């Protein structure tokens, strides 16, 4: 996709498109409004609760790539919370001479003191995953690192992660997404990962995805979501005896684990047991 022929075509289309957009009388006003909104410092920070604190990823004119920051729950209720920067993506990109774009993070439960941070080169679908310590505010030396790929990752426990990615050349669906999930143990190379689930190359949707759910009582449920199309999918519960398919509608999705029970949201009626 980055070949000379492909990029020349893209540039030609951009020139043609911009010529139409920029000559529209509304363009300059809409562009200025969008930029003002994107760089505004008085917009409401979207909260995420991690380890008893409030986290937020923030971008403005001073933090173009963004900063991952935190404050206390009590301070978040104030008009101007005092934020502490946990990860400065602009600084990381400069230090590594990389075009990093934030793709989110997933933190291990229940301590939530370490997270897998997802960084994309230029914003593409593929990303690199690296383990990050929220206490020391540093990437973990010899921690989990999954190189660039279209991948789906979830913590199974402190020392194990599940990942769907292209483990062998060509091991992607026809639409280019992973369908094989393997278990990776801390300190072991990716070549030692053990397969726990395999979909099919003909699967639709956006790739097989491991999902780790927890409740307040300490219960865990690890789900494998296998999309069959854009709107339908199957769900499997990982057990000691392998993956067991759950008898739920194809148009549904797991929402949470509450008091030991899995909750699903439905996009079609669920008829079961009469």
C-alpha positions in Angstrom: 0.0 0.0 0.0 3.0 2.3 0.4 4.4 1.6 -3.1 5.2 4.4 -5.5 2.3 3.5 -7.8 -0.3 3.4 -5.0 0.9 6.6 -3.4 1.0 8.5 -6.7 -2.7 7.5 -7.2 -3.6 8.6 -3.6 -1.9 12.0 -4.1 -3.7 12.5 -7.4 -7.0 11.8 -5.8 -6.2 14.1 -2.8 -5.4 17.0 -5.2 -8.7 16.5 -7.1 -10.7 16.2 -3.8 -9.1 19.2 -2.1 -9.7 21.3 -5.2 -13.4 20.7 -4.8 -13.5 21.0 -1.0 -11.4 24.1 -0.7 -13.3 26.1 -3.3 -16.5 25.6 -1.4 -17.5 28.7 0.5 -18.1 26.8 3.7 -14.7 25.1 3.8 -12.7 27.8 5.6 -15.3 28.3 8.3 -15.8 24.6 8.9 -12.1 23.9 9.0 -11.5 26.7 11.5 -14.3 25.5 13.7 -13.1 21.9 13.6 -9.5 23.0 14.5 -10.8 25.2 17.4 -12.8 22.3 18.8 -10.0 19.8 18.5 -7.5 22.1 20.2 -9.9 23.5 22.9 -8.6 23.2 26.4 -12.1 23.7 28.0 -13.6 20.5 26.6 -14.6 17.8 29.0 -11.9 15.1 29.5 -13.3 11.6 29.0 -12.6 9.6 32.2 -11.4 6.0 32.5 -11.1 4.4 35.9 -7.8 2.5 36.4 -6.5 1.3 39.7 -8.6 3.7 41.8 -7.6 6.8 39.7 -9.1 8.7 36.8 -7.1 8.5 33.6 -7.6 10.5 30.4 -5.8 10.7 27.0 -5.6 14.3 26.0 -4.5 16.1 22.8 -4.3 19.8 22.1 -2.0 22.3 20.3 0.8 21.7 22.9 0.3 17.9 23.0 -0.2 17.0 19.3 0.4 13.3 19.7 -1.1 13.4 23.2 -0.5 12.7 26.9 -1.9 9.9 29.0 -2.6 11.5 32.4 -4.3 10.8 35.7 -5.9 12.5 38.7 -7.8 11.4 41.8 -11.5 10.7 41.7 -12.1 13.5 44.2 -10.0 16.0 42.1 -11.8 15.1 38.9 -15.0 16.6 40.3 -13.3 20.0 40.4 -13.6 22.5 37.5 -9.8 22.3 36.9 -8.3 19.0 38.1 -4.6 18.7 38.8 -3.4 16.1 36.2 -0.2 14.1 36.4 1.3 13.0 33.1 1.8 9.2 33.0 3.0 8.9 29.4 4.0 11.8 27.0 3.5 10.3 23.5 5.2 13.4 21.9 8.3 12.8 24.0 8.3 9.0 23.3 7.9 9.6 19.5 10.8 12.1 19.5 13.1 9.9 21.5 12.4 6.9 19.3 12.2 8.9 16.1 8.9 7.3 15.4 5.5 8.5 14.1 3.5 7.0 17.0 -0.2 7.4 17.3 -2.1 6.3 20.4 -4.3 3.2 20.0 -5.3 2.8 23.6 -4.1 0.6 26.5 -5.2 -2.6 28.4 -4.3 -3.0 32.1 -3.9 -6.2 34.0 -6.6 -7.0 36.6 -7.0 -6.6 39.5 -3.8 -4.6 40.4 -4.0 -2.4 37.2 -0.4 -1.2 37.8 0.9 -2.4 34.5 -0.7 -2.0 31.1 -0.1 -3.0 27.5 0.1 0.2 25.5 -0.9 0.1 21.9 1.1 2.4 19.5 0.5 2.6 15.8 2.9 3.9 13.2 1.1 6.8 11.6 -2.3 5.7 12.6 -2.6 2.4 10.6 -4.6 -0.6 11.8 -1.5 -2.5 12.7 0.1 -1.6 16.0 2.9 -2.5 18.4 2.1 -3.5 22.0 4.5 -2.7 24.9 4.2 -3.3 28.6 4.1 -0.1 30.6 4.5 0.4 34.4 2.0 3.0 35.8 4.0 3.3 39.0 7.5 4.0 37.6 6.0 5.6 34.4 8.4 3.6 32.2 8.2 0.8 29.7 9.0 -2.5 31.4 12.4 -3.8 30.7 12.1 -7.3 29.2 8.3 -6.9 29.5 5.7 -8.1 27.1 6.4 -6.7 23.6 4.3 -7.7 20.6 5.7 -6.3 17.3 3.7 -4.5 14.7 0.7 -6.4 13.4 -3.0 -6.3 13.1 -3.7 -7.9 16.4 -6.2 -8.3 19.3 -4.7 -8.7 22.8 -6.0 -9.3 26.3 -4.4 -10.1 29.7 -5.3 -13.5 31.0 -3.4 -12.9 34.3 -0.3 -11.1 35.5 2.1 -13.2 33.5 0.0 -14.3 30.5 -1.6 -12.6 27.6 -3.8 -13.9 24.8 -3.2 -12.5 21.3 -4.8 -12.9 17.9 -2.3 -12.0 15.2 -0.6 -13.3 12.0 1.4 -16.1 13.7 2.5 -17.6 10.4 2.7 -15.9 7.0 -0.7 -15.6 5.4 -2.6 -16.6 8.6 -5.1 -13.8 8.1 -8.7 -13.9 6.9 -9.5 -13.0 3.3 -10.2 -9.4 4.5 -6.9 -9.2 6.3 -7.6 -9.8 10.0 -6.3 -12.5 12.5 -8.2 -15.6 13.3 -5.8 -17.6 15.5 -5.5 -16.9 19.2 -2.4 -18.0 21.2 -1.3 -17.8 24.8 2.0 -16.0 25.5 3.7 -16.5 28.9 6.0 -13.9 30.4 9.7 -14.3 29.5 9.0 -16.7 26.6 9.4 -15.8 22.9 6.4 -15.5 20.6 7.6 -18.7 18.9 6.7 -20.6 22.2 3.1 -19.3 22.3 0.4 -22.1 22.5 -2.7 -22.0 20.4 -6.0 -21.8 22.3 -8.4 -21.0 19.5 -8.6 -21.1 15.7 -11.3 -19.6 13.5 -11.3 -19.8 9.8 -9.7 -17.9 6.9 -13.1 -17.4 5.5 -14.4 -15.6 8.6 -15.8 -12.1 8.1 -15.8 -9.1 10.3 -12.7 -7.6 11.9 -10.8 -10.5 13.4 -11.0 -13.0 16.3 -10.7 -11.2 19.6 -9.9 -12.4 23.1 -11.9 -10.5 25.8 -11.1 -10.7 29.6 -14.0 -9.9 31.9 -13.9 -9.5 35.7 -16.4 -8.7 38.5 -16.1 -7.2 41.9 -16.0 -10.6 43.6 -12.8 -11.6 41.8 -14.5 -13.9 39.2 -12.9 -14.0 35.7 -14.2 -15.0 32.3 -12.1 -15.1 29.2 -14.2 -14.9 26.0 -13.2 -15.5 22.4 -15.2 -13.4 20.0 -15.3 -14.9 16.5 -17.0 -12.6 14.0 -18.6 -14.4 11.1 -19.7 -11.2 9.3 -19.9 -7.5 10.1 -23.0 -8.1 12.2 -22.9 -11.8 13.3 -20.5 -13.7 15.5 -19.9 -16.6 17.8 -18.6 -16.5 21.4 -16.5 -19.1 23.2 -15.7 -19.4 26.9 -12.1 -20.5 27.6 -12.1 -23.3 30.1 -9.5 -25.7 31.4 -10.7 -28.2 28.8 -10.5 -25.7 25.9 -12.9 -23.3 24.2 -16.6 -24.0 24.7 -19.1 -22.2 22.5 -21.8 -20.2 24.2 -25.4 -20.7 23.1 -26.2 -17.0 22.5 -27.6 -15.3 19.4 -25.3 -14.5 16.6 -26.3 -10.8 16.8 -25.2 -10.2 20.4 -22.1 -9.2 22.3 -20.7 -9.7 25.8 -21.1 -6.6 27.9 -19.8 -7.4 31.4 -19.3 -10.0 34.1 -21.5 -9.2 37.1 -21.8 -11.4 40.3 -20.5 -14.4 38.3 -22.9 -14.0 35.4 -22.2 -12.9 31.9 -24.3 -10.1 30.5 -24.9 -9.8 26.8 -26.4 -7.0 24.7 -28.7 -8.2 22.0 -29.5 -7.1 18.5 -32.0 -9.9 17.9 -34.4 -11.8 20.1 -33.0 -14.6 22.3 -35.1 -17.7 22.4 -33.8 -20.3 24.8 -35.4 -23.2 26.8 -38.9 -22.4 25.7 
